[in-house]
Amino acid sequence: FFDAARNAALIKNAEQYYRAMYYGPHQSWNLRDRHMFETLQALLEHEGPDSRAVVWAHNSHLGNAAATTMSARGETNVGELCRKQFGDSCYAIGFGTDHGTVAAASDWGGPMDIKRVRPAHEASYERICHDSQLPAFTLALREPAQDDVRAVLTGERLERAIGVIYRPESELTSHYFHASLPRQFDEWIWFDETAAVDALPVREEPNKVPETFP
């Protein structure tokens, strides 16, 4: 019954989402993230008062939108909705990188390609992390080991977001936005160099309909 109810909600919300896509990206973005949040709420309620959940999504969905230029555009996200609903019981973790490769397309609906990620912009949080010369680290932002870390990083800087689309030729305008990292995330995980995600091997069974069909 729970699965049936969630699928019914999906159909209702999807109709609103695809209608909104004709009028502008902000309204459709908010509808999509609110649907994700409603699904999370339903799962927690279904599992009982002591339930806990881990949500895996892109930084742009899980970092608090109120701490970024998303808010100025009228956009919200799962991270902001969780922060409002759950307060400090919500613990948001972001990921960052300086350079490497990424599996992405140049346009929506375009073919996937392995693209070279450009080194981070000099005015970005990513450049600060790269300048540490550490290959990888975790950085506590809610309760840092040194109090001045949060104070130094709270001022807005550029931050990079690479999703299914990556356009290195227009990276500054296409993929950077302003954010306050300590207000956006509770913890930051850094990999100075990253590698494109590859597909897991799939063993096909003859005459079996794939789970993802159609």
Sequence and secondary structure as in RCSB ss.txt:
>XXXX:A:sequence
FFDAARNAALIKNAEQYYRAMYYGPHQSWNLRDRHMFETLQALLEHEGPDSRAVVWAHNSHLGNAAATTMSARGE
TNVGELCRKQFGDSCYAIGFGTDHGTVAAASDWGGPMDIKRVRPAHEASYERICHDSQLPAFTLALREPAQDDVR
AVLTGERLERAIGVIYRPESELTSHYFHASLPRQFDEWIWFDETAAVDALPVREEPNKVPETFP
>XXXX:A:secstr
 HHHHHHHHHHHHHHHHHHHTTT HHHHHHHHHHHHHHHHHHHHHHH TT        HHHHS GGGBTTGGGT 
  HHHHHHHHHGGG   EEEEEEEEEEEEBSSTT   EEEEE    TTBHHHHHHHTT SEEEEESSS SSHHHH
HHHHS EEEE   SB  GGGHHHHHEEEE HHHH SEEEEEEEE           TT   TT  
